[in-house]
Amino acid sequence: MQRIPVVIQSAQLTTSAATYYTAPSGTTSTINNLLLSNTSASPVVVTLYRVPSGGTAGAGNTIMPAFSLAAGQTYVPPQAIGLHLSQGMTLQALAATGAVVTIAGGAYETSGS
């Protein structure tokens, strides 16, 4: 069994659900850290999703619904820490205001038996 730490690249959330991490083929991934940082001077609502392979973000796979990040706030969503994603599953997010909330973090990708 091989467990490899990987980075969830820093990116600015958009106003539509977008993929910020995909569990690679042949692995199970575990999110070990994740942060959301509001760089604007106003509160911004953020939503996180754990989406099955080939699926789309929606109410049935929401893990953090409409959380309001205060101006300048950095938040570590407890719902995401330790979250398992099977191969092809994605971590997706959106913000009510685009290009003002940064997402970043890391995961462990486990392969083999």
C-alpha positions in Angstrom: 0.0 0.0 0.0 1.3 3.4 -0.9 0.1 6.6 0.6 1.3 9.8 -1.1 0.6 13.4 0.1 -0.5 15.8 -2.6 -1.4 19.4 -2.8 -4.8 20.8 -3.6 -3.7 23.8 -5.6 -4.6 27.2 -4.4 -7.4 28.7 -6.6 -10.1 31.3 -6.6 -13.6 30.0 -6.4 -16.0 30.9 -9.2 -19.8 31.5 -9.0 -20.5 28.1 -10.6 -19.5 24.7 -9.0 -16.1 23.8 -10.3 -13.7 20.9 -9.5 -10.7 21.7 -7.3 -9.6 18.1 -6.7 -10.2 14.7 -8.4 -9.3 11.4 -6.8 -7.0 9.7 -9.4 -7.7 6.3 -10.9 -6.7 3.4 -8.7 -6.7 5.4 -5.5 -8.7 6.4 -2.5 -8.1 9.9 -1.4 -8.5 11.5 2.0 -8.6 15.2 2.4 -6.2 16.0 5.3 -6.4 19.8 5.2 -8.5 22.4 3.4 -9.0 26.1 3.9 -11.3 28.8 2.4 -10.1 32.4 2.7 -12.3 35.4 1.9 -10.0 38.1 0.6 -12.8 40.6 0.1 -14.2 43.3 2.4 -17.7 41.7 2.4 -19.1 38.4 3.6 -19.3 35.7 0.9 -21.4 32.5 0.9 -19.5 29.3 0.0 -20.8 25.8 -0.8 -18.7 22.6 -0.9 -19.6 19.3 -2.7 -18.3 15.7 -2.7 -19.4 14.6 -6.2 -19.4 11.0 -7.4 -17.5 10.1 -10.5 -19.3 11.4 -13.5 -21.9 13.2 -11.4 -22.7 16.9 -10.9 -22.7 19.1 -7.9 -26.2 19.4 -6.3 -28.2 19.1 -3.1 -27.6 15.4 -2.8 -23.8 15.7 -2.5 -23.4 18.9 -0.6 -21.1 18.7 2.4 -21.1 22.3 3.4 -24.2 24.2 2.3 -24.2 28.0 2.0 -21.6 28.9 4.7 -21.1 32.6 5.0 -17.4 33.6 5.3 -16.9 36.9 7.0 -14.8 39.6 5.3 -11.1 38.6 5.6 -12.0 35.3 7.3 -10.0 32.1 6.8 -12.0 28.9 7.6 -11.1 25.3 7.9 -14.4 23.4 7.1 -14.5 20.4 9.5 -16.8 18.6 7.1 -13.9 18.2 4.6 -11.2 17.0 7.0 -10.9 13.3 6.7 -13.3 13.2 3.8 -12.8 10.1 1.6 -13.1 10.2 -2.1 -13.0 7.0 -4.3 -11.4 7.1 -7.7 -13.0 9.7 -9.9 -14.8 11.5 -7.2 -14.3 15.2 -7.0 -14.2 18.0 -4.4 -16.2 20.9 -5.9 -17.0 24.4 -4.6 -18.6 27.6 -5.5 -18.9 31.1 -4.0 -21.7 33.7 -4.3 -19.0 36.2 -5.5 -16.3 35.0 -7.9 -12.6 35.5 -7.5 -12.6 36.6 -3.9 -12.5 33.3 -2.0 -9.3 31.1 -2.1 -9.4 27.4 -1.7 -6.2 25.4 -0.9 -5.3 22.3 1.0 -3.9 18.8 0.7 -4.9 15.1 0.4 -3.4 11.7 0.8 -3.8 9.4 -2.2 -3.7 5.7 -1.2 -3.2 3.0 -3.8 -2.4 -0.7 -3.7 -3.5 -3.3 -1.1 
